[in-house]
Amino acid sequence: MKKTLLFASLFFVAIAALGQSKHGKTSAFKNYKGLVMAGYQGWFNAQGDGGNRGWNHYVSRGKFEPGFTNIDVWPDVSEYPKTYKTPFKLADGSDAYVYSSHDESSTEVHFRWMKEYGVDGVFVQRFIGDVQGTRGREHNNTVLGNALKYADKYGRAISLMYDLSGMRAGGDSLVIKDFKKLIDSMKLTSRGNKQTWLYHNGKPLIAVWGVGFNDNRRYGLAEAERIIDFLKNDPVYGGCSVLLGVPTYWRDFGNDTEKDPQLHDLLKKVDIIHPWLVGRFNEASYPKFQSRIAEDIAWCKANKLDYVPTVFPGFSWHNMNPKATQDQIPRNRGSFYWKQINGAINGGAEMIYVAMFDEVDEGTAILKTSKNPPVGLSNFVKIEDDIPNDYYLYLTGQAAKTLRKQIPMRDTPPPPIKK
C-alpha cells in the first residue's frame, strides 16, 4: 500500500515538473511594474503581401479607395523597406503608399522605434475571431513570430493578449487549444533565462481581453473562467499570471458592464485588472474621471490585485463611422495624452497600458503618421504642424522614465527634441 502511495506521489510530482518545463524559469523582464507597454494590433494587410487577405483593416464596405477606408490617420511609411501602392493620391498627384503588418520588415521597423524612443514593449493582440479561420490564424501567427524575433533583437518586453471579441459560446476550448499549440510550436515562454517575454509575480504573463462587457457578446463569464483556470492551473501549460481586460465601470457595474456579481469573483482569480478607457472622456472631462483610477487601485489593493490603466493619445474613427465627428477626441499637441499619464501615475498606477501602438483606424496610434496624407474624398487627421510625427513615441518613452522616477514629473508634456 505504501509503495502504491509513493508511486502515485512521484507520478504527480513528475506531472507538475512537466508543467513547469513548458515555461522558462525567468525572463529579462521579471515584472510589469515600472513598465509602459502598448497594444500591438498587427492586423493590417496589403494587396499582394502574401497573406491572401487583400487590404485587410484598411478597407471600408469592402473597398479601399478614395471615399472608402477605415483608417483616420495615414501612416508615415518613409522608413519602411517595403510598402504598397494604394488607389489614393497625395496633394502633388503622386501615389500614396501603406505598410503591411504581414511583412517582417514592418515589424522590425516598429520594434526598432520602440527601442529608439524607450517604449518598453507590447502586447501582441490575438483575435479569436481571426484564429477561427485559416487565413486569419496564419496571419496572426506570422505577426506573432516576427514580433518574438524583433522583441529579442531590440530588447523589448513582449506578451500575448487574447482578444475574445467575436468568440462564440463555448469558444474557450478554441483558446485553450490555440495556446497549447503556440507554446509547443513557437516556444513563447521558453527561450532561455534572458528571453524577453514579460513575466509578473514570477510567472509568464498572458492577457485575456473582453470580459464583463454588456454588449451582447455570445460568450460569458463561464468561458472566461475556464480560460483563466487553464492558464493558471493546468499541470502542463498553466502556471501563468493573467491580466484581465474588463470594462471601464467594472468595479461598480456601471454603464458598459454586465450586472453579474460573479464578475468580481472572477476578477479575484487573476493577477492584474486592466479596464478599457478609450473614448470614455476627452481632455475637458478627464479631471472628473481621474478619481476613478485611484478608487479602482484602492479596490485592487484591498483584494491583493495589481491594476493597469489605459491611456490613449486621441481618438478618431470618422472614416469607419461617417456619422462620428472626425478628430472626436483631439490630441492637442500631446496635452491630452500627458494628462492621462500624469493622472495614472499620481493616482498610484505602477504600470501603464497604451492604446495603441499601431491602430490608425481609430486614430489612437503612437507610431509615426503622415503629415502629408492623401487628399480627395477621404479625410485624414494630421498631427499639428509644429509637432514632429514621432512625438507620441517620444512621449511614451518619457512616460516610462517618469513612471520609474528616472526623470521628474512634469505638469505639461515634454517639448519635442529639436533635430
C-alpha positions in Angstrom: 0.0 0.0 0.0 2.8 2.4 0.9 4.6 1.6 -2.4 1.4 2.4 -4.3 1.0 5.8 -2.5 4.7 6.5 -3.1 4.4 5.8 -6.8 1.3 8.0 -7.0 3.1 10.8 -5.3 6.1 10.6 -7.6 3.7 10.5 -10.6 2.0 13.7 -9.6 5.4 15.4 -8.8 6.6 14.3 -12.3 3.4 15.8 -13.9 4.0 19.1 -12.0 7.6 19.2 -13.1 6.5 18.6 -16.7 4.1 21.5 -16.4 6.9 23.8 -15.3 9.1 22.7 -18.2 6.7 24.4 -20.7 7.8 27.8 -19.4 11.2 29.2 -18.7 12.0 30.0 -15.1 12.6 33.6 -15.6 13.0 36.5 -18.1 14.8 39.7 -18.8 11.5 41.4 -17.9 10.6 39.9 -14.5 7.6 42.2 -13.7 5.1 44.5 -15.4 5.6 47.1 -12.6 7.6 50.0 -13.8 6.9 49.4 -17.5 4.8 51.3 -20.1 3.5 48.7 -22.6 1.5 49.3 -25.7 -1.1 47.2 -27.5 0.1 46.0 -30.9 -2.8 45.2 -33.3 -0.7 43.9 -36.2 -3.9 43.5 -38.3 -3.1 45.5 -41.4 -2.7 43.6 -44.7 -2.0 45.0 -48.1 -2.9 43.6 -51.5 -0.1 41.3 -52.6 1.7 41.0 -49.2 1.4 37.2 -49.2 -1.2 37.0 -46.6 -4.1 36.5 -49.1 -6.3 38.8 -47.1 -6.4 41.8 -49.5 -6.5 45.3 -47.9 -7.4 44.0 -44.5 -8.4 46.6 -41.9 -7.7 49.4 -44.4 -11.0 48.7 -46.2 -14.5 50.1 -45.6 -17.5 48.3 -47.0 -15.2 46.0 -49.0 -13.3 48.8 -50.7 -10.0 50.7 -50.2 -10.1 53.7 -52.5 -10.9 57.4 -52.1 -14.2 57.6 -50.1 -13.8 54.1 -48.8 -11.4 53.4 -45.9 -11.5 52.5 -42.2 -8.4 54.5 -41.2 -8.4 58.0 -39.9 -4.7 58.7 -39.8 -2.3 57.7 -42.6 0.9 56.0 -41.6 4.2 57.6 -42.5 6.0 54.9 -44.5 9.2 56.7 -45.3 11.3 54.3 -43.2 9.7 51.0 -44.2 11.8 48.8 -46.6 8.7 47.5 -48.3 5.5 49.4 -49.0 2.3 49.0 -51.1 0.8 51.4 -53.6 -2.8 52.3 -53.0 -5.5 53.9 -55.1 -5.1 57.1 -53.1 -3.2 60.2 -54.3 -1.2 62.8 -52.4 -1.7 66.6 -53.0 1.0 66.6 -55.7 -0.7 63.8 -57.6 1.8 61.1 -56.6 0.7 57.7 -55.4 0.1 57.1 -51.7 1.6 54.0 -50.0 0.9 52.0 -46.8 2.7 49.2 -45.0 1.6 45.7 -44.2 1.8 44.1 -40.8 2.4 40.8 -42.6 5.8 41.9 -43.7 8.7 41.0 -41.3 10.4 44.2 -42.3 7.5 46.3 -41.0 7.7 44.5 -37.6 11.4 45.3 -37.4 10.8 49.0 -38.0 8.2 49.1 -35.2 10.4 47.3 -32.7 13.4 49.5 -33.7 11.3 52.5 -32.9 10.3 51.1 -29.6 14.0 50.8 -28.6 14.9 54.2 -30.0 12.2 56.0 -28.1 12.1 54.0 -25.0 8.7 52.2 -25.4 9.2 49.2 -23.1 7.3 46.7 -25.2 3.9 45.5 -26.5 1.1 43.1 -26.0 0.6 41.4 -29.4 -3.1 41.1 -29.9 -4.5 37.7 -30.9 -8.1 37.9 -32.2 -10.2 34.8 -31.6 -12.5 35.9 -34.4 -9.4 35.6 -36.7 -8.0 32.5 -35.2 -11.2 30.6 -36.1 -10.3 30.9 -39.8 -7.2 29.6 -41.6 -6.0 32.8 -43.2 -6.6 34.8 -40.1 -4.8 32.3 -37.9 -1.8 32.2 -40.3 -1.6 36.0 -40.4 -1.7 36.2 -36.6 1.0 33.5 -36.3 3.2 35.4 -38.8 2.8 38.7 -36.9 3.5 37.0 -33.5 6.5 35.1 -34.8 8.1 38.3 -36.2 7.3 40.2 -33.0 9.0 37.5 -30.9 12.1 37.7 -33.2 12.4 41.5 -33.0 11.5 41.8 -29.4 14.6 39.7 -28.7 16.7 41.6 -31.2 15.8 45.0 -29.7 15.4 44.0 -26.1 11.7 44.8 -25.8 9.2 43.1 -23.5 6.5 41.1 -25.2 3.3 39.3 -24.2 0.2 37.9 -25.8 -3.3 39.4 -25.4 -6.2 37.2 -26.4 -9.0 39.4 -27.6 -12.2 37.4 -27.1 -14.3 39.7 -29.3 -16.1 37.6 -31.9 -15.7 34.4 -29.8 -18.7 32.1 -29.8 -20.3 30.5 -26.8 -18.1 27.6 -25.7 -15.1 29.2 -27.5 -12.9 28.7 -24.5 -11.9 25.3 -25.9 -10.5 27.1 -29.0 -8.4 29.5 -26.9 -7.0 26.6 -24.9 -6.2 24.6 -27.9 -4.6 27.6 -29.6 -2.5 28.4 -26.6 -1.2 24.9 -26.3 -0.2 24.9 -30.0 1.6 28.3 -29.7 3.5 27.1 -26.6 4.6 23.9 -28.3 5.4 25.4 -31.8 6.7 28.8 -31.0 8.2 28.3 -27.6 6.7 31.6 -26.5 7.9 31.4 -22.9 10.8 29.0 -23.0 13.5 30.8 -24.9 16.1 31.0 -22.2 16.5 33.0 -19.0 17.3 36.1 -21.0 14.1 35.8 -23.1 12.1 39.0 -23.3 8.6 37.5 -22.6 7.0 39.6 -19.9 6.8 37.9 -16.5 4.7 39.0 -13.5 4.7 37.6 -10.0 7.4 35.2 -11.1 5.3 33.7 -14.0 4.9 34.4 -17.7 2.1 36.9 -18.2 -0.8 36.3 -20.6 -3.6 38.8 -21.2 -7.2 38.0 -21.8 -9.3 40.9 -23.0 -13.1 41.4 -23.3 -14.7 40.0 -20.1 -17.7 41.5 -18.4 -18.9 43.8 -21.2 -22.7 44.3 -21.6 -22.7 44.5 -25.4 -24.5 41.2 -26.0 -21.4 39.0 -26.6 -22.0 35.4 -27.4 -19.7 34.2 -24.7 -19.9 35.0 -21.0 -18.2 34.7 -17.6 -18.2 30.9 -17.7 -16.0 30.7 -20.8 -13.7 33.4 -19.3 -13.4 31.5 -16.1 -12.4 28.2 -17.9 -9.7 30.1 -19.8 -8.3 31.7 -16.6 -8.4 28.4 -14.7 -6.5 26.7 -17.5 -3.8 29.4 -17.8 -3.3 29.5 -14.1 -3.7 25.8 -13.1 -3.2 23.4 -15.9 -0.5 21.0 -14.8 1.3 21.1 -18.2 0.6 24.5 -19.8 -0.5 26.5 -16.8 1.5 28.3 -14.2 0.9 31.7 -15.8 0.0 35.1 -14.4 -3.1 36.6 -16.0 -4.1 40.1 -17.0 -7.8 40.5 -17.5 -9.2 43.2 -19.8 -12.5 44.5 -18.4 -15.0 47.4 -19.0 -14.4 50.9 -17.6 -17.1 50.6 -14.9 -16.2 47.0 -13.8 -15.9 48.0 -10.1 -19.4 49.4 -9.7 -21.2 47.6 -12.5 -21.9 50.9 -14.4 -22.6 51.8 -18.0 -20.6 49.3 -20.0 -20.6 46.4 -17.5 -22.9 43.4 -17.2 -24.6 43.4 -13.8 -23.4 40.0 -12.6 -21.7 39.8 -9.1 -19.8 36.7 -10.4 -17.6 39.1 -12.3 -15.9 40.2 -9.1 -15.4 36.6 -8.1 -13.7 36.1 -11.4 -11.5 39.2 -11.0 -10.1 37.9 -7.8 -8.7 34.9 -9.6 -6.4 36.9 -11.8 -3.2 39.0 -11.2 -3.9 42.3 -13.0 -7.1 44.2 -13.7 -7.0 46.2 -17.0 -10.0 48.5 -17.7 -10.7 49.7 -21.2 -10.9 53.5 -21.1 -10.6 54.6 -24.7 -13.3 57.0 -25.7 -14.7 57.4 -22.2 -13.5 61.0 -21.8 -11.8 63.9 -23.5 -9.4 66.4 -22.2 -12.1 68.6 -20.6 -13.9 65.7 -18.9 -10.8 63.8 -17.8 -10.3 65.6 -14.5 -13.7 64.4 -13.3 -12.9 60.9 -14.4 -9.4 60.8 -12.8 -10.6 59.9 -9.3 -12.0 56.6 -10.6 -8.5 55.4 -11.3 -7.4 55.9 -7.7 -10.6 54.2 -6.4 -10.0 51.3 -8.8 -6.5 50.9 -7.4 -7.7 51.0 -3.8 -10.2 48.2 -4.6 -7.4 46.1 -6.2 -5.1 46.6 -3.3 -7.8 45.6 -0.9 -8.2 42.4 -2.9 -4.4 41.9 -3.4 -4.5 42.5 -7.1 -2.5 44.7 -9.4 -4.0 47.3 -11.7 -3.0 48.8 -15.1 -4.9 51.8 -16.5 -5.3 52.5 -20.2 -4.0 55.8 -21.7 -4.5 56.9 -25.3 -3.3 59.9 -27.3 -6.6 60.8 -29.0 -9.4 59.2 -30.9 -11.0 59.5 -34.4 -13.0 56.9 -36.4 -14.9 59.1 -38.8 -14.0 57.2 -42.0 -15.1 54.0 -40.3 -18.3 55.6 -38.9 -19.2 58.6 -41.0 -21.8 59.8 -38.5 -19.0 60.3 -35.9 -17.2 63.6 -35.8 -13.7 63.5 -37.2 -10.9 64.1 -34.6 -13.6 63.3 -32.0 -11.1 63.4 -29.1 -8.3 65.8 -30.2 -4.7 65.1 -29.2 -4.0 68.8 -28.6 -0.2 68.6 -29.1 0.2 65.8 -26.6 -1.6 67.6 -23.8 -4.5 65.1 -23.6 -2.1 62.1 -23.6 0.2 63.6 -20.9 -2.7 64.5 -18.6 -3.7 60.8 -18.6 -0.1 59.7 -17.9 0.1 62.2 -15.0 -3.3 61.2 -13.7 -2.4 57.5 -13.8 0.9 57.9 -12.0 -0.4 60.4 -9.5 -3.4 58.0 -8.9 -0.9 55.3 -7.8 -0.5 53.3 -11.0 2.7 51.2 -11.1 2.3 50.2 -14.7 0.6 51.7 -17.8 -1.0 50.3 -21.0 -1.0 52.5 -24.1 -3.8 52.1 -26.6 -2.4 51.5 -29.2 1.0 51.3 -30.9 -0.4 50.9 -34.5 -4.2 51.5 -34.5 -4.6 54.1 -37.3 -8.2 53.0 -37.8 -9.4 54.6 -34.6 -6.7 57.3 -34.6 -5.1 56.1 -31.4 -1.7 55.1 -32.9 1.5 56.3 -31.4 3.6 55.2 -34.3 4.8 57.8 -36.9 1.9 59.1 -39.0 1.9 61.2 -42.2 1.8 65.0 -42.2 1.1 64.7 -45.9 -1.8 62.2 -46.2 -3.9 61.6 -49.3 -6.4 64.2 -50.5 -9.8 63.8 -52.0 -13.0 62.0 -50.9 -11.5 60.6 -47.6 -10.2 63.0 -44.9 -7.4 62.1 -42.5 -6.4 63.6 -39.2 -2.9 65.1 -39.1 -0.6 65.8 -36.2 -0.2 69.6 -35.8 2.3 71.3 -38.0 4.5 72.3 -35.1 4.7 68.8 -33.6 7.0 66.2 -35.2 5.4 62.9 -36.3 7.4 60.9 -33.8 6.2 63.0 -30.9 3.9 60.3 -29.4 6.6 57.7 -29.5 8.8 60.2 -27.6 6.1 61.0 -25.1 5.6 57.3 -24.4 9.3 56.8 -23.7 9.2 59.9 -21.4 6.2 58.4 -19.6 8.2 55.2 -18.9 11.0 57.2 -17.4 8.6 59.3 -15.3 6.9 56.2 -14.0 10.2 54.8 -12.9 11.2 58.1 -11.4 14.2 58.4 -13.7 13.0 61.9 -14.5 10.7 64.3 -12.5 7.0 64.6 -13.2 6.0 67.4 -15.5 2.6 69.2 -15.5 2.8 69.7 -19.2 4.1 67.4 -21.9 7.9 67.5 -22.5 8.7 69.6 -25.6 9.9 67.8 -28.7 13.6 67.2 -29.2 15.0 69.6 -31.8 16.6 67.7 -34.6 
